[in-house]
Amino acid sequence: MGSVKTETHPKYFADAKVTCVCGRTFTVGSTKEKLEVEICSACHPFYTGNEKILDTAGRVEKFKARRAAAKK
């Protein structure tokens, strides 16, 4: 076997700053010091409750009906 490589992992930033386009900032652990994201939990429709479901074939209603029937 060959020798073990040293320094193979990138530098880790425990308090990397994340900036969302909505204006929210928070810190996470990352291999990049600064991150820019397009959507976060403060502006994502799933978390805000402002979901807009485009359903042309009635698939969502069919799914909800099957799920309700399965719970019975």
C-alpha positions in Angstrom: 0.0 0.0 0.0 1.0 3.6 -0.6 1.4 6.3 1.9 -1.7 7.9 3.5 -2.6 11.3 2.0 -2.8 14.1 4.5 -5.0 17.2 4.2 -7.5 15.6 1.9 -10.5 17.2 3.5 -11.5 20.8 2.8 -11.4 23.5 5.5 -14.6 23.4 7.7 -16.3 26.6 8.8 -18.5 25.9 11.8 -20.2 29.3 11.5 -20.7 29.8 7.8 -23.0 32.7 7.0 -26.1 31.8 4.8 -27.9 34.6 3.1 -31.3 34.1 1.4 -32.8 36.3 -1.3 -35.7 37.0 1.1 -33.2 38.8 3.4 -32.9 36.2 6.2 -29.4 35.3 7.4 -28.3 32.4 9.6 -25.3 30.3 10.3 -24.5 26.7 9.6 -21.5 24.4 9.4 -20.1 24.2 5.8 -17.0 23.9 3.8 -17.7 27.3 2.3 -17.5 30.5 4.4 -20.4 32.2 2.7 -23.5 30.7 1.1 -26.2 32.4 -0.9 -29.5 30.6 -1.3 -32.7 31.3 -3.3 -35.1 29.9 -0.8 -35.1 29.1 3.0 -37.6 28.0 5.6 -38.7 31.6 6.2 -39.9 32.0 2.6 -40.6 28.4 1.3 -44.3 27.8 0.7 -44.3 24.5 2.6 -43.2 26.3 5.8 -45.2 29.5 5.3 -48.5 27.7 4.5 -48.9 29.7 1.2 -48.8 26.7 -1.0 -50.2 27.1 -4.5 -51.0 23.7 -6.0 -51.5 23.7 -9.8 -53.6 20.7 -10.5 -55.1 20.3 -13.9 -56.0 16.7 -13.8 -57.5 16.5 -10.2 -54.5 14.4 -9.0 -54.3 16.2 -5.7 -57.9 15.6 -4.8 -57.6 11.9 -5.8 -54.6 11.6 -3.6 -56.3 13.2 -0.6 -59.3 10.9 -1.1 -57.1 7.8 -1.2 -55.3 9.0 1.9 -58.5 9.7 3.8 -59.9 6.2 2.8 -56.6 4.5 3.9 -56.9 6.1 7.4 -60.4 4.5 7.9 
